[in-house]
Every structure is written in structure tokens, then in C-alpha cells.
Amino acid sequence: MKYFFLSDGWLVGRVWEFGGLWDESAWRRRPQIQRLNLGMIEHGEKLWLYQAEEAVLMVEVKPSSPLGVGSSIGQVVLRRLMSADQALERLTKAEDLFNPLNSDHSQSPIN
């Protein structure tokens, strides 16, 4: 599996595999990308950990709602997804961690 962090409020768009853009008719399914119930706070920003299957090479991410008028950020392509070890290393260096499935259903820190 591969991993990446995505800012709260951003969504996965197009997905690339070795042959180019993910072709759902050729694969007969959507790519397996899942938001995990773990996130971190980095520079005051909430980042969620996502897991992607090995065949995924790149993902396009975009804000769930349009940013302000005149904003130059419309979409971003993540070219390098990280290994589990790299994701764990980032989590250990985070300012704070959260898990929304804590017993009180809030996004309480878990460290």
C-alpha cells in the first residue's frame, strides 16, 4: 500500500496508474483509495491520512469547494506517494494527532 496526507476540505480527483489515467472500464473497478481514521495537525492545518493501492502512481487533489476569487490553487497533483514507514515518520513528527472515532466522537488528540 501507499499513503498520502490530504488537507481537510480537499478531495481526490483523477488517478494515474502505470499506463496513464486510471481506466475504470479496463480495471473494472475504481481505484482503491481510502481515508483512514487518523490525522495530524501540522502548522495549524488538519491533514488526513489516506491509503492507496500499490497500482496508484499519482493522484490529483482539489478543494471540495472553490477557493476565493483570484486564487491560483485549483488542483494539485501528488506525484510521490509514501510508504507506510514514511507515513509513520511524518506522524511521529506531527504537532498533534487525532482520531475522530474516539469514544466522544470528537476529533480529540490521541497523543
PAZAPA-4460 file (N, C-alpha, C; in steps of 0.05 Angstrom, whole numbers, plus 32768, in hexadecimal, padded with zeros to 4 digits):
% residues 111
    n_x    n_y    n_z   ca_x   ca_y   ca_z    c_x    c_y    c_z   seq   type   mol
   8011   7FE8   8000   8000   8000   8000   8012   8019   8000     1      M     A
   8006   802F   7FF6   8013   8049   7FF6   8001   805C   8006     2      K     A
   800E   8072   800F   7FFF   8084   8021   8005   80A1   8018     3      Y     A
   7FF2   80B3   8020   7FF6   80CF   801C   7FE4   80DE   8030     4      F     A
   7FEB   80F7   8036   7FDC   8108   8047   7FCD   811C   8036     5      F     A
   7FB5   8122   803E   7FA4   8135   802F   7F97   8148   8043     6      L     A
   7F99   8162   803D   7F8D   8176   804D   7F6F   8172   8050     7      S     A
   7F65   8179   8068   7F48   8178   806D   7F3A   818A   8058     8      D     A
   7F25   8181   804B   7F17   8191   8038   7F21   818C   801B     9      G     A
   7F34   817B   8017   7F3E   8175   7FFC   7F35   8158   7FF5    10      W     A
   7F31   8153   7FDB   7F27   813A   7FD1   7F3A   812E   7FBC    11      L     A
   7F39   8114   7FB9   7F48   8107   7FA4   7F39   810A   7F89    12      V     A
   7F48   8112   7F74   7F3C   8115   7F5A   7F45   80FD   7F48    13      G     A
   7F53   8103   7F33   7F5C   80EE   7F21   7F73   80DE   7F2D    14      R     A
   7F76   80C6   7F23   7F8A   80B3   7F2E   7F99   80A8   7F16    15      V     A
   7FB4   80A5   7F19   7FC5   809A   7F05   7FD0   8080   7F0E    16      W     A
   7FD3   806D   7EFB   7FE1   8054   7F00   7FF7   8052   7EEB    17      E     A
   8005   803C   7EEA   801C   8039   7ED8   8016   803F   7EBB    18      F     A
   7FFE   8038   7EB1   7FF7   803C   7E95   7FEB   8058   7E8F    19      G     A
   7FE8   8069   7EA3   7FDD   8083   7E9F   7FC6   8088   7EB2    20      G     A
   7FB2   8097   7EAA   7F9B   809C   7EBB   7F8D   8081   7EC1    21      L     A
   7F83   807F   7EDA   7F75   8066   7EE2   7F5D   8062   7ED0    22      W     A
   7F5A   804B   7EC4   7F44   8045   7EB2   7F32   8031   7EC0    23      D     A
   7F1B   803B   7ECA   7F09   8029   7ED9   7EFE   8012   7EC8    24      E     A
   7EFB   8017   7EAE   7EF0   8001   7E9E   7F05   7FEB   7E9A    25      S     A
   7F1F   7FF2   7E98   7F34   7FDF   7E95   7F39   7FD0   7EAF    26      A     A
   7F39   7FDE   7EC5   7F3D   7FD2   7EDF   7F24   7FC5   7EEA    27      W     A
   7F0D   7FCE   7EE0   7EF3   7FC5   7EE8   7EEC   7FCC   7F05    28      R     A
   7EF9   7FE1   7F0E   7EF4   7FEB   7F29   7F01   8007   7F2C    29      R     A
   7EFA   8014   7F41   7F07   802E   7F48   7F21   8027   7F57    30      R     A
   7F34   803A   7F57   7F4C   8035   7F67   7F45   8034   7F84    31      P     A
   7F54   8024   7F93   7F4F   8022   7FB0   7F5F   8037   7FBE    32      Q     A
   7F51   804C   7FC6   7F5C   8062   7FD5   7F49   8067   7FEC    33      I     A
   7F54   8067   8004   7F42   8069   801C   7F4E   807C   8030    34      Q     A
   7F3D   808E   803B   7F46   809F   8051   7F46   808E   806B    35      R     A
   7F5C   808E   8079   7F5E   8080   8092   7F54   8091   80A9    36      L     A
   7F4D   8085   80BF   7F43   8094   80D6   7F5A   809E   80E7    37      N     A
   7F6D   80AB   80DA   7F84   80B6   80E8   7F8D   80CF   80DA    38      L     A
   7F94   80E3   80E9   7F9D   80FB   80DC   7FB1   8109   80EF    39      G     A
   7FBC   811F   80E5   7FCF   812E   80F5   7FCB   814B   80F0    40      M     A
   7FD6   815B   8102   7FD6   8178   8100   7FF3   817F   80FA    41      I     A
   7FF6   818E   80E4   8011   8198   80DC   800E   81B5   80D5    42      E     A
   801D   81C6   80E3   801C   81E3   80DE   7FFF   81ED   80E0    43      H     A
   7FF0   81E2   80F3   7FD4   81EA   80F7   7FC0   81E0   80E3    44      G     A
   7FC9   81CF   80D1   7FB8   81C4   80BC   7FB2   81A7   80C2    45      E     A
   7F98   819F   80BE   7F90   8184   80C3   7F94   8174   80A9    46      K     A
   7FA4   815E   80AC   7FAB   814D   8095   7FA1   8131   809B    47      L     A
   7F93   8125   8088   7F89   8109   808B   7F9C   80F6   807D    48      W     A
   7F9F   80DE   8088   7FB0   80CA   807C   7F9E   80B9   8069    49      L     A
   7FA7   80B5   8050   7F99   80A5   803C   7FAB   808E   8035    50      Y     A
   7F9E   8078   802E   7FAB   805F   8025   7FA3   805A   8008    51      Q     A
   7FB6   8053   7FF7   7FB1   804D   7FDB   7FBD   8033   7FD4    52      A     A
   7FB0   8025   7FC2   7FBC   800B   7FB9   7FD6   800F   7FAA    53      E     A
   7FE5   7FFA   7FA8   8000   7FFB   7F9D   8000   8005   7F7F    54      E     A
   7FEB   7FFF   7F70   7FEA   8006   7F54   7FE8   8024   7F4F    55      A     A
   7FE0   8034   7F63   7FDD   8050   7F61   7FF8   805E   7F61    56      V     A
   7FFD   806E   7F4C   8017   807C   7F4A   8014   8099   7F53    57      L     A
   7FFF   80A7   7F4A   7FFA   80C3   7F51   7FDD   80C8   7F55    58      M     A
   7FD7   80DC   7F65   7FBB   80E4   7F68   7FB9   8103   7F65    59      V     A
   7FA3   810B   7F5A   7F9D   8128   7F59   7F8B   812E   7F71    60      E     A
   7F91   8143   7F7E   7F81   814C   7F95   7F77   8168   7F8F    61      V     A
   7F5F   816E   7F99   7F53   8188   7F94   7F41   8190   7FAC    62      K     A
   7F3D   81A9   7FB0   7F2C   81B2   7FC7   7F0F   81A9   7FC2    63      P     A
   7F01   81A2   7FD8   7EE6   8199   7FD5   7ED3   81AF   7FCD    64      S     A
   7EDA   81C8   7FD3   7ECB   81DF   7FCA   7EDF   81F3   7FBF    65      S     A
   7ED6   8203   7FAC   7EE9   8216   7F9F   7EF5   8229   7FB4    66      P     A
   7F0F   822E   7FB1   7F1C   8241   7FC3   7F14   825D   7FBA    67      L     A
   7F1E   8270   7FC8   7F17   828C   7FC2   7F1C   8294   7FA6    68      G     A
   7F0E   82A9   7F9C   7F12   82B3   7F81   7F2F   82BC   7F7E    69      V     A
   7F3B   82B6   7F68   7F56   82BE   7F63   7F6B   82AA   7F6F    70      G     A
   7F62   8295   7F7B   7F74   8281   7F87   7F81   8272   7F70    71      S     A
   7F9B   826D   7F73   7FA9   825F   7F5E   7FAA   8241   7F63    72      S     A
   7FA0   8238   7F79   7FA0   821C   7F7F   7F85   8210   7F78    73      I     A
   7F85   8200   7F63   7F6C   81F3   7F5A   7F6E   81D5   7F5D    74      G     A
   7F86   81CA   7F59   7F8B   81AE   7F5C   7FA9   81A9   7F5E    75      Q     A
   7FB0   8193   7F6A   7FCC   818C   7F6E   7FCF   816E   7F68    76      V     A
   7FE5   8166   7F5C   7FEA   814A   7F56   8000   8141   7F69    77      V     A
   7FFA   812C   7F79   800D   8120   7F8B   801C   810B   7F7B    78      L     A
   8035   810F   7F76   8045   80FD   7F65   8052   80E7   7F75    79      R     A
   8059   80ED   7F8E   8067   80D8   7F9E   8056   80D1   7FB6    80      R     A
   804B   80B9   7FB5   803D   80AF   7FCC   8052   80A2   7FDE    81      L     A
   804C   80A0   7FF8   8060   8096   800B   805B   807A   8014    82      M     A
   806F   806D   801F   806D   8052   802A   8061   8055   8046    83      S     A
   805A   803E   8052   8050   803E   806D   8064   8049   8080    84      A     A
   807E   8042   807D   8093   804C   808E   8095   806A   808D    85      D     A
   8093   8075   8075   8095   8092   8071   807C   80A0   807E    86      Q     A
   8065   8094   807B   804D   809F   8088   804F   809F   80A6    87      A     A
   8059   8089   80B1   805D   8088   80CE   8071   809C   80D8    88      L     A
   8086   80A0   80C9   809A   80B4   80D0   808E   80D0   80D1    89      E     A
   807D   80D7   80BE   8070   80F1   80BE   805D   80F3   80D6    90      R     A
   804F   80DE   80DC   803C   80DE   80F2   804B   80E2   810D    91      L     A
   8062   80D6   810F   8071   80D9   8129   807C   80F5   812C    92      T     A
   807F   8104   8116   808A   811F   8118   8074   8134   8118    93      K     A
   805B   812C   8117   8044   813F   8116   8041   814E   8130    94      A     A
   8035   8165   812E   802F   8175   8146   801B   8167   8158    95      E     A
   8008   815A   814B   7FF2   814D   815A   7FE6   8138   8147    96      D     A
   7FDA   8123   8152   7FCC   810F   8143   7FAF   810F   814C    97      L     A
   7F9D   8106   813A   7F81   8104   8142   7F74   80EB   8135    98      F     A
   7F5F   80E1   8142   7F50   80CB   8138   7F33   80D1   813E    99      N     A
   7F22   80D5   8129   7F07   80DD   812E   7EF5   80C6   8139   100      P     A
   7F00   80AE   813C   7EF1   8098   8147   7EF4   8094   8165   101      L     A
   7F00   80A8   8172   7F03   80A6   818F   7EE7   80A4   819B   102      N     A
   7EE5   809C   81B3   7ECB   8096   81C0   7EB8   80AE   81C0   103      S     A
   7EC3   80C7   81C1   7EB1   80DE   81C1   7EAB   80E8   81A5   104      D     A
   7EB4   80DA   8190   7EAF   80E1   8174   7EB9   80FC   816C   105      H     A
   7ECB   8107   817C   7ED7   8121   8174   7EF2   811B   8168   106      S     A
   7EFF   8130   815F   7F1A   812C   8153   7F2E   8133   8169   107      Q     A
   7F2E   8123   817D   7F40   8127   8194   7F5C   811D   818D   108      S     A
   7F70   812A   8198   7F8C   8120   8194   7F8F   8104   81A0   109      P     A
   7FA1   80F4   8194   7FA5   80DA   819E   7FC1   80D6   81A9   110      I     A
   7FD1   80EB   81AB   7FEC   80E7   81B8   7FEC   80F2   81D3   111      N     A
***
